Amino acid sequence: MPQTYLEQLAHFTNFLTAYVHTLLYLRALYPPTTFIRARFHNTPVHQSRHPDVCDWIRDAVSAVRDELLAGTVARIGVAIFWYGSNEATGSPKIMERYMLDVSQFPVVPKNERAMGIEWDRDDSPTSFSVSDHEDEEDKAPQQANKGKGKEKAQPLDADVEVDMSEQFRAALVMLNTRCAQLKALPKHCSFNISMELKDEPDMDPPVGHPQPWVPVQSSLQKTGRKGARNTEDQLFRDEGQDLGGARLTPIRTVEAGVFRFEAWVEEGKAKFEALEAPDSSFTSSI
């Protein structure tokens, strides 16, 4: 039976969750003893054991999912930042950004999200049709709970199609490879998850109540917005200066199911400036 768009999106968000957890381990943002090792898509991954970290990542990925369903997201970023010695008064310095370009994700109408997706005869990832499969968005989670008595929970990668699983596996393997090639980060770095919205007139920022998203710092804001601005203002002089980083390294181009995205890492200027500083204190990479 063909999978629905909601099911395939769930596979992607599970992959994104594992991607973030593994990234935190590989870049030593938390002590290695706070992680457990597991297998996901037949490759080793790491998951934080701290409940607050797990809750924060789960809520962030859930908020990303809502925007993916709305079709407003161009890129998803995991930014690693460092305050240095001026944490009380200074702005965070962007060390690295791990980007996923999801601008080519399909925008599926709400009434078609629970329909099975069937590939056309040419077997092209960009050519697909929908067929009646389910009538409600919450039908898929309910199906997982069917059965008598308690059943052992299935792994999150159990029902993923082989081609999609292999693509996710390759992306996780390449994440490990690329992180092993990067210079170490300074101690006491932190991270956040951000989104870049599509440049379309009808794309409004996700504001409301409750509001899970806040604007990023000016150095990560896109430049070129029209309107009056004071060029002497430091805020505008710094606008967009950290976008793209000082060095870009590709990770993987993934074509999985109806999804196609590119992943890469941007190393920020502040990272190389900290490396050159004589009094910098760096940890060793894992």
C-alpha positions, 0 to 999 in steps of 0.5 A, a space after each residue: 500500500 502506498 504511503 501518505 504524505 503525512 507518513 513520509 513527512 513523519 519519516 523525515 522529522 524522525 530523521 531530522 530528530 536523529 540528525 540533531 541529536 547525533 550532531 550535538 554528540 559529534 560536535 561535543 556540545 554536551 559530555 559524551 556520557 550524556 548520550 546513548 548509542 543506537 541504530 537508526 536506518 542501519 547506521 549508528 546514531 547518538 541520542 541525548 539522555 537529558 530529558 530537557 534536551 530531548 523535550 526541546 528538540 522534540 518541540 522544535 522539530 514539531 514546530 518545524 513540521 507545522 511550517 513544512 505542512 504550510 509550505 513556508 520553509 526554504 531552509 532549516 538550520 542548526 546553528 552552533 554559537 558561542 558567547 566567548 568571554 562576553 556572555 553577559 553583554 555580547 551577542 552570540 558568535 556563529 561558529 557553525 551552521 548545519 543547513 538543510 535546503 527543503 525549498 523543493 518539498 512539495 506543498 500538499 493541500 490538507 485534503 490530500 495529505 492522507 492520500 497514498 502517493 503512487 509513482 508514475 510509470 516513468 518512476 521519476 521522483 518529481 512525478 507522482 499522483 495520489 490515490 485514496 488511502 485515508 480520510 483523516 490526518 490522525 488515522 495513521 497514528 491510530 493504526 499504529 495503536 491497533 491490536 489487542 493488549 500491549 505490543 512492543 513499540 516498533 522502531 521509528 525506521 521500521 516502516 520506511 521504504 528501502 530507498 528512503 532509508 538508504 538515503 537517510 542512512 547515507 546522510 547520517 554517515 556523511 554527517 559523521 564524516 564531515 564532522 570528523 574533518 572539522 576543527 574543534 569548537 571552543 568550550 561552552 558552545 550552545 545551539 538552536 534550530 532556525 528556519 529561513 522562510 521562502 521569498 514569496 509575497 504571501 509567506 508570513 512569519 509564524 507569529 501567534 499565540 503560543 509563539 514557538 519562533 522568534 526572529 534570529 539575530 541580525 547577522 543571520 537576517 537576510 539582507 535586501 529588505 526594502 524600506 527606510 533604514 539608518 545605515 549608521 545603525 550597527 544593527 543594519 551594518 551587521 545584518 546578514 554578515 554571518 549568512 553563508 559562513 567563511 567556508 561551506 562544506 557539502 554533506 549530502 543531496 538526498 532524494 527520498 520519496 517525495 522529498 529532495 533536500 541538500 545538506 551542508 555545513 557553514 563554518 562561521 568567520 568567528 570560528 576561525 577568528 577564535 582559532 587564531 586568538 592566542 588565548 582561545 581554549 578549544 576542546 578536542 573533537 570526538 
